[in-house]
Amino acid sequence: MIAKVLVNTPDLSYEEWLKYRTKGIGGSDCAAIAGMNPWKSPISTYRDKIGEGEPIPDNERMRIGRDLEDYVATRFEEATGLKTRRRNAILYHPEHEFMLANVDRLVVGTDEGLECKTTGSYSKKEWEEGIPQHYELQCHHYMAVTGYKAWWIACLIGNEQFVCKKIDRDEDIIDYLTTIEKNFWENHVLKREMPAPDGSDDSGEIIKMMYPRAVPESSIDLEESFIKSLERRDEIAGLIKKLEVEKKEIEQKIQLEMGENEKATVGERLITWKSVESSRIDSKRFKKDHPDLYAQYTNKNEYRRFKVK
């Protein structure tokens, strides 16, 4: 173990733990920085580290994950014959002090650790295909901080299936993570320079939150470099339109073959074309016949519409 202790955690409150997370980059942050986290972007990670991120309220899903951690660790011990112990501390790399680790378990008598996960049944296929990339990066981050040679990951899937897999240390991945985390910490967090957006929904939501309203009639001149960006956007929009037409053409050919049939099979693929009934309120008619009630039950939502001409 090469890591040093930043703070012991047994008596640390959730709010204090969140504050310590701003002092560096943790295992759950590295995949976002690498652009491989399906839920979080580099922008929101940056805002968390400078103290401007939205607070994360402790919720039932998070509590379930904590409560089931002991169960997952016990199942791991039963499946492998290995013993584990807690390391109740936030650790940091002795050379790169911004690299933090709050590990779930260490494997007794080895240079190995254990990450415990719980997930829903919807993730079953993903886990059958291998370890999700963002979790594999998280484990390599822990190996970088601790100096350990391997990390296990164990997951309870939908309260119906248990899997555990071993990840051996890969120096190329360790070097990659160290490089991008160092760059992120020194050139973005310390300099307070927000990273570029990555096209994710999370980045879009952060930008909308930062600039929720437009100043009427205000205008700026963008740099000429955006001319090529807009040309590329137009090119992509054209490709999307062509692909959408091709997609609909394929669907229409299948629909002609299906006729009145609700289901069709092609190899192992199942296609359904079901009759669905829906009821909708005629809002225009309701507004005309009952204007007072319409006004009473109408919510006004303000948002910004982005257009390019």
TIMILO-931056 format. One record per atom (N, C-alpha, C): residue in three letters; z negated, x, y. Coordinates in steps of 0.05 Angstrom, whole numbers, padded with zeros to 5 digits, always signed. Last residue first. Layout:
BEGIN
ALAZXY;...
//
This chain:
BEGIN
LYS+00770-00599+00590;LYS+00796-00610+00596;LYS+00817-00588+00598;VAL+00713-00610+00552;VAL+00731-00589+00561;VAL+00758-00602+00566;LYS+00646-00635+00555;LYS+00675-00639+00553;LYS+00690-00615+00563;PHE+00584-00659+00536;PHE+00599-00635+00541;PHE+00629-00641+00536;ARG+00534-00698+00565;ARG+00559-00699+00549;ARG+00576-00675+00557;ARG+00464-00703+00561;ARG+00487-00690+00574;ARG+00511-00689+00555;TYR+00424-00763+00567;TYR+00433-00739+00553;TYR+00457-00727+00568;GLU+00377-00814+00564;GLU+00392-00796+00581;GLU+00399-00771+00565;ASN+00373-00881+00546;ASN+00371-00853+00537;ASN+00389-00836+00555;LYS+00339-00941+00552;LYS+00358-00923+00565;LYS+00353-00894+00556;ASN+00335-00997+00510;ASN+00324-00971+00517;ASN+00345-00953+00530;THR+00328-01066+00516;THR+00346-01043+00517;THR+00332-01018+00526;TYR+00299-01112+00519;TYR+00298-01097+00494;TYR+00318-01074+00493;GLN+00308-01132+00571;GLN+00280-01127+00562;GLN+00279-01109+00537;ALA+00363-01140+00573;ALA+00350-01119+00590;ALA+00323-01112+00581;TYR+00366-01182+00536;TYR+00381-01157+00531;TYR+00369-01134+00548;LEU+00337-01221+00561;LEU+00327-01210+00536;LEU+00340-01183+00530;ASP+00373-01230+00605;ASP+00345-01222+00609;ASP+00333-01209+00584;PRO+00422-01246+00581;PRO+00420-01221+00597;PRO+00391-01211+00601;HIS+00446-01276+00534;HIS+00417-01272+00540;HIS+00413-01247+00556;ASP+00502-01277+00533;ASP+00487-01302+00529;ASP+00458-01300+00537;LYS+00516-01223+00543;LYS+00528-01244+00559;LYS+00511-01270+00558;LYS+00488-01195+00505;LYS+00484-01189+00533;LYS+00494-01211+00551;PHE+00510-01217+00459;PHE+00482-01221+00464;PHE+00476-01216+00494;ARG+00563-01198+00463;ARG+00558-01227+00464;ARG+00529-01233+00471;LYS+00552-01143+00458;LYS+00567-01153+00481;LYS+00561-01184+00485;SER+00527-01139+00408;SER+00512-01132+00432;SER+00526-01143+00457;ASP+00521-01169+00353;ASP+00543-01168+00372;ASP+00530-01164+00400;ILE+00488-01133+00303;ILE+00485-01151+00326;ILE+00509-01147+00344;ARG+00510-01131+00235;ARG+00506-01118+00261;ARG+00504-01139+00283;SER+00505-01120+00167;SER+00502-01140+00188;SER+00496-01125+00214;SER+00547-01104+00111;SER+00528-01096+00132;SER+00528-01118+00154;GLU+00564-01089+00044;GLU+00561-01109+00065;GLU+00541-01099+00086;VAL+00611-01053+00007;VAL+00585-01052+00021;VAL+00585-01073+00043;SER+00640-01034-00053;SER+00640-01054-00031;SER+00612-01055-00019;LYS+00655-00965-00068;LYS+00640-00989-00071;LYS+00644-01008-00047;TRP+00678-00919-00100;TRP+00690-00933-00077;TRP+00679-00962-00078;THR+00663-00854-00126;THR+00656-00883-00123;THR+00669-00894-00098;ILE+00674-00805-00174;ILE+00683-00816-00149;ILE+00675-00845-00148;LEU+00650-00748-00206;LEU+00648-00777-00204;LEU+00656-00786-00176;ARG+00672-00693-00246;ARG+00668-00705-00219;ARG+00668-00736-00221;GLU+00688-00670-00292;GLU+00659-00676-00289;GLU+00652-00688-00262;GLY+00749-00700-00293;GLY+00733-00679-00305;GLY+00704-00687-00304;VAL+00740-00751-00254;VAL+00760-00730-00256;VAL+00745-00706-00267;THR+00730-00822-00253;THR+00721-00795-00261;THR+00745-00776-00262;ALA+00711-00876-00211;ALA+00732-00861-00224;ALA+00720-00833-00231;LYS+00691-00944-00193;LYS+00686-00916-00201;LYS+00710-00903-00214;GLU+00712-00992-00180;GLU+00690-00982-00164;GLU+00686-00953-00169;ASN+00780-01014-00177;ASN+00758-01001-00192;ASN+00738-00989-00173;GLU+00824-01033-00151;GLU+00800-01049-00150;GLU+00776-01037-00164;GLY+00851-00970-00140;GLY+00855-00998-00137;GLY+00829-01013-00133;MET+00855-00916-00153;MET+00832-00931-00162;MET+00836-00961-00160;GLU+00903-00900-00129;GLU+00901-00898-00158;GLU+00878-00915-00168;LEU+00889-00907-00075;LEU+00911-00922-00086;LEU+00910-00922-00117;GLN+00847-00869-00071;GLN+00841-00898-00068;GLN+00864-00915-00079;ILE+00875-00822-00076;ILE+00856-00829-00097;ILE+00850-00859-00096;LYS+00904-00824-00028;LYS+00919-00823-00053;LYS+00901-00831-00077;GLN+00862-00822+00009;GLN+00879-00846+00007;GLN+00895-00847-00019;GLU+00842-00770+00001;GLU+00825-00794-00004;GLU+00842-00819-00008;ILE+00886-00740+00019;ILE+00876-00738-00008;ILE+00860-00762-00016;GLU+00886-00757+00073;GLU+00910-00761+00056;GLU+00902-00760+00027;LYS+00838-00738+00092;LYS+00842-00767+00090;LYS+00865-00774+00072;LYS+00849-00683+00091;LYS+00827-00694+00075;LYS+00830-00724+00071;GLU+00890-00679+00128;GLU+00895-00672+00100;GLU+00874-00684+00082;VAL+00862-00694+00174;VAL+00885-00710+00165;VAL+00891-00705+00136;GLU+00826-00651+00176;GLU+00815-00679+00173;GLU+00838-00697+00164;LEU+00860-00609+00185;LEU+00845-00610+00160;LEU+00834-00638+00155;LYS+00878-00621+00237;LYS+00897-00620+00215;LYS+00883-00622+00188;LYS+00829-00617+00264;LYS+00844-00642+00264;LYS+00864-00643+00241;ILE+00816-00563+00256;ILE+00798-00584+00246;ILE+00813-00610+00244;LEU+00858-00539+00285;LEU+00856-00535+00256;LEU+00839-00556+00243;GLY+00846-00556+00337;GLY+00871-00563+00325;GLY+00870-00561+00294;ALA+00797-00530+00344;ALA+00798-00559+00345;ALA+00823-00570+00332;ILE+00813-00477+00343;ILE+00796-00487+00321;ILE+00797-00517+00320;GLU+00843-00475+00390;GLU+00856-00469+00365;GLU+00839-00480+00341;ASP+00804-00486+00428;ASP+00826-00504+00425;ASP+00840-00500+00398;ARG+00772-00440+00421;ARG+00760-00467+00415;ARG+00783-00487+00411;ARG+00807-00401+00438;ARG+00799-00401+00410;ARG+00787-00428+00402;GLU+00808-00416+00491;GLU+00833-00416+00476;GLU+00827-00417+00446;LEU+00755-00406+00505;LEU+00765-00434+00505;LEU+00791-00436+00490;SER+00754-00351+00500;SER+00736-00367+00484;SER+00746-00396+00482;LYS+00791-00335+00538;LYS+00797-00331+00510;LYS+00780-00347+00492;ILE+00760-00351+00583;ILE+00787-00362+00579;ILE+00795-00359+00549;PHE+00714-00323+00587;PHE+00712-00349+00574;PHE+00739-00362+00570;SER+00726-00280+00618;SER+00724-00275+00589;SER+00723-00302+00574;GLU+00721-00294+00670;GLU+00748-00298+00658;GLU+00747-00293+00627;GLU+00660-00331+00681;GLU+00675-00306+00679;GLU+00701-00311+00664;LEU+00658-00393+00717;LEU+00652-00376+00694;LEU+00669-00351+00695;ASP+00631-00419+00775;ASP+00655-00407+00764;ASP+00647-00388+00741;ILE+00595-00482+00778;ILE+00596-00453+00779;ILE+00623-00444+00768;SER+00566-00540+00812;SER+00588-00526+00798;SER+00585-00496+00799;SER+00540-00607+00822;SER+00537-00577+00822;SER+00559-00565+00805;GLU+00540-00662+00819;GLU+00561-00649+00835;GLU+00558-00618+00837;PRO+00472-00665+00799;PRO+00497-00679+00806;PRO+00515-00662+00825;VAL+00449-00622+00751;VAL+00447-00627+00780;VAL+00473-00640+00789;ALA+00433-00647+00687;ALA+00452-00633+00705;ALA+00446-00641+00734;ARG+00378-00636+00642;ARG+00392-00652+00662;ARG+00410-00635+00679;PRO+00358-00599+00604;PRO+00361-00628+00597;PRO+00377-00644+00616;TYR+00358-00542+00585;TYR+00373-00553+00608;TYR+00378-00583+00603;MET+00325-00534+00541;MET+00322-00516+00565;MET+00335-00528+00589;MET+00343-00572+00506;MET+00316-00574+00515;MET+00312-00557+00541;LYS+00394-00553+00496;LYS+00391-00579+00508;LYS+00363-00583+00520;ILE+00380-00505+00470;ILE+00395-00504+00496;ILE+00392-00531+00511;ILE+00355-00525+00424;ILE+00340-00509+00443;ILE+00353-00508+00470;GLU+00398-00552+00399;GLU+00375-00567+00408;GLU+00358-00552+00428;GLY+00432-00508+00387;GLY+00441-00529+00405;GLY+00418-00545+00416;SER+00400-00479+00351;SER+00407-00467+00377;SER+00416-00488+00397;ASP+00400-00517+00309;ASP+00375-00509+00322;ASP+00380-00497+00350;ASP+00452-00519+00293;ASP+00441-00543+00306;ASP+00415-00536+00321;SER+00486-00456+00308;SER+00469-00474+00292;SER+00460-00498+00307;GLY+00512-00419+00339;GLY+00527-00443+00330;GLY+00511-00462+00313;ASP+00480-00380+00360;ASP+00494-00374+00335;ASP+00510-00398+00323;PRO+00470-00351+00425;PRO+00470-00373+00406;PRO+00487-00367+00382;ALA+00441-00285+00435;ALA+00464-00304+00438;ALA+00460-00327+00418;PRO+00372-00278+00456;PRO+00395-00271+00440;PRO+00417-00292+00443;MET+00342-00267+00520;MET+00348-00286+00498;MET+00373-00277+00483;GLU+00300-00218+00538;GLU+00328-00225+00540;GLU+00336-00242+00516;ARG+00251-00190+00543;ARG+00254-00218+00550;ARG+00282-00226+00556;LYS+00243-00141+00524;LYS+00258-00142+00549;LYS+00261-00171+00559;LEU+00215-00155+00477;LEU+00202-00138+00497;LEU+00216-00139+00524;VAL+00256-00188+00452;VAL+00229-00198+00458;VAL+00216-00181+00480;HIS+00305-00155+00455;HIS+00304-00183+00463;HIS+00275-00191+00471;ASN+00300-00102+00442;ASN+00321-00109+00461;ASN+00321-00139+00469;GLU+00256-00100+00406;GLU+00257-00082+00429;GLU+00277-00091+00450;TRP+00264-00141+00367;TRP+00239-00138+00381;TRP+00241-00122+00407;PHE+00318-00133+00351;PHE+00309-00159+00362;PHE+00283-00156+00378;ASN+00317-00081+00332;ASN+00334-00088+00354;ASN+00325-00114+00367;LYS+00280-00087+00290;LYS+00274-00068+00312;LYS+00291-00075+00337;GLU+00309-00122+00258;GLU+00283-00131+00270;GLU+00275-00113+00293;ILE+00353-00092+00244;ILE+00357-00116+00260;ILE+00331-00126+00272;THR+00327-00048+00216;THR+00345-00044+00239;THR+00347-00069+00256;THR+00299-00072+00175;THR+00285-00056+00194;THR+00301-00053+00220;LEU+00341-00096+00147;LEU+00321-00113+00159;LEU+00306-00097+00181;TYR+00369-00050+00129;TYR+00382-00070+00145;TYR+00362-00087+00161;ASP+00331-00024+00098;ASP+00341-00011+00122;ASP+00354-00031+00141;ILE+00325-00063+00057;ILE+00302-00055+00073;ILE+00311-00043+00100;ILE+00376-00063+00036;ILE+00367-00087+00049;ILE+00343-00081+00067;ASP+00376-00011+00015;ASP+00397-00018+00035;ASP+00388-00043+00050;GLU+00335-00012-00022;GLU+00331+00004+00003;GLU+00352-00003+00024;ASP+00306-00062-00055;ASP+00333-00052-00049;ASP+00331-00038-00022;ARG+00260-00077-00106;ARG+00264-00066-00079;ARG+00293-00055-00076;ASP+00272-00136-00145;ASP+00267-00107-00143;ASP+00274-00097-00115;ILE+00243-00195-00155;ILE+00262-00183-00137;ILE+00255-00153-00135;LYS+00236-00244-00207;LYS+00228-00218-00195;LYS+00250-00206-00179;LYS+00217-00312-00209;LYS+00237-00291-00211;LYS+00227-00266-00197;CYS+00201-00376-00236;CYS+00192-00351-00223;CYS+00212-00329-00229;VAL+00194-00447-00232;VAL+00211-00423-00237;VAL+00197-00399-00224;PHE+00181-00511-00256;PHE+00170-00486-00246;PHE+00188-00463-00252;GLN+00188-00580-00242;GLN+00199-00556-00254;GLN+00187-00531-00240;GLU+00163-00621-00217;GLU+00174-00626-00244;GLU+00185-00601-00257;ASN+00153-00622-00163;ASN+00131-00629-00181;ASN+00140-00634-00210;GLY+00199-00601-00138;GLY+00196-00630-00141;GLY+00174-00639-00160;ILE+00186-00540-00163;ILE+00208-00556-00153;ILE+00203-00586-00159;LEU+00150-00485-00146;LEU+00147-00511-00159;LEU+00167-00530-00147;CYS+00164-00416-00154;CYS+00168-00441-00139;CYS+00164-00465-00157;ALA+00154-00348-00138;ALA+00149-00370-00157;ALA+00151-00396-00142;ILE+00175-00283-00136;ILE+00175-00308-00122;ILE+00173-00330-00142;TRP+00152-00215-00132;TRP+00158-00239-00147;TRP+00159-00263-00128;TRP+00177-00153-00114;TRP+00163-00177-00105;TRP+00172-00200-00122;ALA+00169-00081-00116;ALA+00181-00106-00125;ALA+00164-00129-00114;LYS+00145-00037-00092;LYS+00170-00033-00106;LYS+00184-00059-00115;TYR+00116-00034-00025;TYR+00116-00041-00053;TYR+00144-00040-00065;GLY+00108-00027+00029;GLY+00117-00004+00014;GLY+00120-00009-00016;THR+00094-00068+00063;THR+00074-00058+00044;THR+00082-00032+00030;VAL+00141-00077+00093;VAL+00115-00073+00106;VAL+00095-00060+00088;ALA+00181-00082+00054;ALA+00184-00062+00075;ALA+00157-00056+00088;MET+00163-00124+00024;MET+00165-00098+00011;MET+00167-00076+00032;TYR+00169-00164+00062;TYR+00142-00157+00053;TYR+00142-00130+00039;HIS+00225-00164+00065;HIS+00209-00158+00089;HIS+00181-00149+00081;HIS+00237-00182+00015;HIS+00243-00155+00022;HIS+00229-00145+00047;CYS+00220-00235+00021;CYS+00206-00218+00001;CYS+00212-00188+00007;GLN+00257-00253+00059;GLN+00228-00254+00065;GLN+00213-00235+00046;LEU+00304-00249+00030;LEU+00300-00231+00053;LEU+00270-00230+00061;GLU+00295-00290-00006;GLU+00298-00263-00016;GLU+00294-00243+00007;TYR+00295-00334+00028;TYR+00270-00327+00014;TYR+00272-00298+00003;HIS+00348-00335+00043;HIS+00328-00331+00064;HIS+00300-00324+00052;GLN+00376-00344-00006;GLN+00378-00318+00009;GLN+00356-00314+00029;PRO+00344-00370-00063;PRO+00356-00375-00036;PRO+00354-00350-00019;ILE+00358-00343-00125;ILE+00338-00345-00104;ILE+00352-00350-00078;GLY+00402-00386-00165;GLY+00389-00360-00157;GLY+00368-00364-00136;GLU+00417-00434-00184;GLU+00438-00414-00179;GLU+00427-00387-00171;GLU+00370-00462-00185;GLU+00383-00456-00211;GLU+00405-00434-00207;TRP+00361-00469-00132;TRP+00343-00451-00146;TRP+00355-00443-00173;GLU+00400-00508-00121;GLU+00400-00483-00106;GLU+00383-00462-00121;LYS+00384-00550-00153;LYS+00409-00536-00159;LYS+00410-00509-00146;LYS+00335-00566-00128;LYS+00336-00557-00156;LYS+00361-00540-00161;SER+00327-00588-00079;SER+00332-00559-00079;SER+00336-00548-00108;TYR+00312-00640-00087;TYR+00339-00635-00075;TYR+00346-00606-00076;SER+00259-00641-00102;SER+00279-00641-00123;SER+00307-00635-00112;GLY+00225-00596-00055;GLY+00232-00622-00066;GLY+00254-00619-00088;THR+00179-00541-00064;THR+00202-00554-00052;THR+00208-00580-00066;THR+00137-00485-00054;THR+00140-00512-00064;THR+00164-00524-00050;LYS+00122-00416-00070;LYS+00137-00436-00056;LYS+00134-00463-00069;CYS+00092-00353-00061;CYS+00090-00379-00074;CYS+00104-00400-00057;GLU+00104-00286-00076;GLU+00108-00307-00056;GLU+00108-00334-00070;LEU+00070-00228-00094;LEU+00079-00254-00102;LEU+00081-00273-00078;GLY+00082-00157-00106;GLY+00069-00180-00093;GLY+00081-00206-00104;GLU+00068-00091-00132;GLU+00084-00115-00131;GLU+00068-00138-00117;ASP+00049-00044-00159;ASP+00059-00043-00131;ASP+00078-00067-00128;THR-00009-00065-00197;THR+00019-00058-00194;THR+00025-00055-00165;GLY-00060-00085-00203;GLY-00053-00062-00219;GLY-00024-00054-00217;VAL-00044-00152-00187;VAL-00065-00133-00193;VAL-00054-00110-00211;VAL-00001-00171-00137;VAL-00004-00170-00166;VAL-00022-00146-00174;LEU-00022-00210-00082;LEU-00014-00184-00092;LEU-00019-00184-00122;ARG+00001-00269-00046;ARG-00015-00256-00067;ARG-00004-00227-00071;ASP+00023-00280+00006;ASP+00009-00300-00010;ASP-00010-00287-00030;VAL+00019-00241+00067;VAL+00028-00246+00039;VAL+00011-00266+00025;ASN+00041-00232+00124;ASN+00018-00248+00115;ASN+00025-00258+00087;ALA+00063-00179+00162;ALA+00064-00192+00136;ALA+00038-00207+00130;LEU+00106-00151+00214;LEU+00081-00163+00204;LEU+00085-00176+00176;MET+00130-00103+00254;MET+00136-00116+00228;MET+00110-00125+00215;PHE+00113-00075+00297;PHE+00122-00103+00302;PHE+00128-00117+00276;GLU+00104-00023+00281;GLU+00081-00041+00283;GLU+00088-00070+00289;HIS+00130+00018+00243;HIS+00142-00004+00258;HIS+00121-00026+00261;GLU+00091+00049+00216;GLU+00110+00061+00235;GLU+00122+00040+00254;PRO+00060+00014+00185;PRO+00047+00036+00200;PRO+00065+00050+00220;HIS+00067-00056+00190;HIS+00079-00031+00181;HIS+00067-00008+00198;TYR+00010-00099+00179;TYR+00032-00089+00195;TYR+00042-00062+00185;LEU-00019-00162+00157;LEU-00014-00133+00155;LEU+00009-00125+00174;ILE-00070-00206+00161;ILE-00043-00202+00171;ILE-00039-00172+00172;ALA-00106-00223+00101;ALA-00103-00208+00126;ALA-00074-00210+00135;ASN-00126-00229+00045;ASN-00131-00247+00067;ASN-00130-00231+00094;ARG-00095-00228-00009;ARG-00099-00206+00012;ARG-00102-00221+00038;ARG-00114-00250-00075;ARG-00107-00255-00047;ARG-00110-00229-00030;ARG-00085-00230-00137;ARG-00108-00232-00119;ARG-00097-00237-00091;THR-00064-00240-00206;THR-00059-00237-00177;THR-00085-00239-00161;LYS-00040-00215-00268;LYS-00062-00226-00252;LYS-00056-00221-00222;LEU+00009-00235-00317;LEU+00000-00218-00296;LEU-00023-00231-00281;GLY+00033-00269-00352;GLY+00011-00253-00362;GLY-00001-00234-00342;THR+00074-00303-00336;THR+00079-00274-00337;THR+00057-00258-00351;ALA+00055-00356-00337;ALA+00082-00350-00346;ALA+00087-00320-00351;GLU+00003-00352-00316;GLU+00007-00362-00344;GLU+00034-00354-00355;GLU+00015-00334-00265;GLU-00002-00318-00282;GLU+00001-00326-00311;PHE+00044-00379-00246;PHE+00056-00353-00248;PHE+00041-00335-00267;ARG+00004-00418-00246;ARG+00027-00421-00264;ARG+00042-00394-00268;THR-00028-00396-00205;THR-00038-00399-00232;THR-00016-00402-00253;ALA+00007-00401-00162;ALA-00002-00374-00170;ALA-00013-00375-00198;VAL+00013-00457-00160;VAL+00036-00440-00165;VAL+00028-00412-00174;TYR-00041-00471-00147;TYR-00028-00480-00172;TYR-00004-00463-00179;ASP-00047-00447-00097;ASP-00064-00438-00119;ASP-00052-00446-00146;GLU-00009-00477-00068;GLU-00005-00448-00071;GLU-00022-00437-00095;LEU-00020-00528-00057;LEU-00007-00523-00083;LEU-00003-00493-00088;ASP-00042-00525-00006;ASP-00059-00534-00028;ASP-00047-00527-00056;ARG+00003-00509+00024;ARG-00021-00492+00022;ARG-00038-00499-00002;GLY+00038-00552+00016;GLY+00046-00525+00009;GLY+00022-00506+00006;ILE+00007-00593+00039;ILE+00013-00594+00010;ILE+00022-00566+00000;ARG+00007-00576+00092;ARG-00018-00576+00077;ARG-00013-00577+00047;MET+00061-00583+00105;MET+00049-00556+00106;MET+00023-00555+00090;ARG+00064-00639+00099;ARG+00081-00622+00083;ARG+00070-00593+00082;GLU+00029-00656+00140;GLU+00022-00661+00111;GLU+00039-00643+00093;ASN+00021-00605+00191;ASN+00029-00631+00181;ASN+00023-00633+00151;ASP+00006-00576+00252;ASP+00000-00575+00224;ASP+00005-00603+00212;PRO+00058-00567+00299;PRO+00034-00582+00291;PRO+00030-00579+00260;ILE+00078-00515+00335;ILE+00083-00526+00308;ILE+00058-00541+00299;PRO+00102-00518+00402;PRO+00080-00514+00383;PRO+00086-00528+00356;GLU+00163-00488+00421;GLU+00149-00513+00417;GLU+00126-00509+00397;GLY+00159-00424+00455;GLY+00168-00442+00434;GLY+00152-00468+00433;GLU+00142-00386+00489;GLU+00154-00410+00501;GLU+00165-00430+00481;GLY+00123-00337+00471;GLY+00104-00357+00478;GLY+00115-00382+00491;ILE+00158-00301+00452;ILE+00150-00297+00481;ILE+00132-00319+00490;LYS+00165-00320+00401;LYS+00152-00294+00405;LYS+00144-00289+00434;ASP+00192-00368+00407;ASP+00165-00368+00394;ASP+00151-00342+00402;ARG+00240-00350+00428;ARG+00222-00366+00445;ARG+00194-00368+00433;TYR+00260-00324+00382;TYR+00255-00309+00406;TYR+00235-00324+00424;THR+00268-00368+00349;THR+00249-00347+00341;THR+00241-00330+00365;SER+00307-00395+00376;SER+00280-00408+00374;SER+00259-00387+00365;ILE+00349-00356+00371;ILE+00339-00365+00397;ILE+00311-00377+00395;PRO+00359-00350+00316;PRO+00348-00328+00331;PRO+00336-00337+00358;SER+00338-00414+00285;SER+00358-00395+00297;SER+00344-00372+00310;LYS+00324-00450+00225;LYS+00315-00437+00250;LYS+00335-00416+00259;TRP+00343-00471+00178;TRP+00329-00489+00196;TRP+00322-00476+00223;PRO+00366-00434+00144;PRO+00380-00459+00149;PRO+00368-00477+00169;ASN+00373-00367+00162;ASN+00353-00388+00158;ASN+00367-00415+00164;MET+00407-00326+00173;MET+00408-00337+00146;MET+00387-00359+00141;GLY+00406-00293+00218;GLY+00425-00315+00218;GLY+00427-00328+00190;ALA+00368-00255+00221;ALA+00392-00247+00207;ALA+00413-00269+00207;ILE+00328-00284+00244;ILE+00340-00263+00260;ILE+00366-00254+00248;ALA+00316-00316+00200;ALA+00326-00329+00224;ALA+00340-00308+00242;ALA+00295-00278+00165;ALA+00320-00291+00158;ALA+00332-00305+00182;CYS+00247-00263+00192;CYS+00269-00244+00189;CYS+00295-00257+00182;ASP+00205-00300+00194;ASP+00222-00297+00218;ASP+00248-00281+00212;SER+00174-00299+00151;SER+00189-00323+00155;SER+00208-00322+00179;GLY+00149-00249+00157;GLY+00168-00253+00135;GLY+00185-00278+00139;GLY+00147-00234+00229;GLY+00136-00239+00202;GLY+00158-00245+00182;ILE+00142-00192+00282;ILE+00161-00207+00266;ILE+00150-00210+00238;GLY+00088-00199+00332;GLY+00108-00184+00316;GLY+00126-00203+00301;LYS+00054-00230+00359;LYS+00051-00201+00363;LYS+00071-00185+00346;THR+00056-00282+00347;THR+00072-00274+00369;THR+00071-00244+00373;ARG+00018-00289+00307;ARG+00046-00288+00299;ARG+00064-00279+00322;TYR-00029-00296+00335;TYR-00024-00269+00323;TYR+00005-00267+00314;LYS-00023-00350+00347;LYS-00023-00331+00368;LYS-00017-00302+00357;LEU-00029-00374+00296;LEU-00004-00376+00310;LEU-00001-00356+00333;TRP-00083-00361+00287;TRP-00062-00350+00269;TRP-00035-00351+00283;GLU-00107-00394+00324;GLU-00109-00365+00327;GLU-00088-00351+00310;GLU-00094-00444+00302;GLU-00085-00437+00329;GLU-00086-00407+00333;TYR-00122-00442+00253;TYR-00093-00444+00253;TYR-00081-00436+00280;SER-00173-00390+00255;SER-00164-00417+00257;SER-00133-00418+00257;LEU-00200-00344+00209;LEU-00181-00348+00231;LEU-00172-00377+00231;ASP-00231-00327+00169;ASP-00244-00343+00189;ASP-00226-00350+00213;PRO-00194-00297+00136;PRO-00210-00318+00125;PRO-00223-00337+00146;THR-00160-00255+00159;THR-00154-00283+00164;THR-00173-00304+00153;ASN-00162-00195+00197;ASN-00170-00209+00173;ASN-00168-00239+00179;VAL-00108-00162+00229;VAL-00132-00179+00231;VAL-00137-00192+00204;LEU-00078-00117+00214;LEU-00079-00125+00242;LEU-00103-00142+00247;VAL-00082-00064+00170;VAL-00092-00091+00176;VAL-00092-00096+00206;LYS-00022-00030+00145;LYS-00049-00030+00157;LYS-00056-00059+00165;ALA+00014-00010+00086;ALA+00009-00028+00109;ALA-00019-00025+00119;ILE+00022+00016+00040;ILE+00023+00032+00064;ILE+00016+00016+00089;MET+00000+00017-00024;MET+00000+00000+00000;MET+00000+00018+00025;
//
